[in-house]
């Protein structure tokens, strides 16, 4: 499976939190999850800019590893 260079944060949270009321609340859940784990937060910051509307490939892989999700599973969500 090929992975795009970037993935929109909104598209990612739609897949990670399908039962969330809105995109805004799903984004807040992801932010809270990242804040809870300081090592994950640091790794994401070192992997690239976090102030954009997307995650780069390396940041995506870090987040998926934290959630114990493979790229194939993400594609199926």
Secondary structure, 3 states (H helix, E strand, C coil): CCCCCEEEHHHHHHHHCCCCCCHHHHHHHHHHHHHHCHHHHHHHHHHCCCCCCEEEHHHHHHHHHHCCCCHHHHHHC
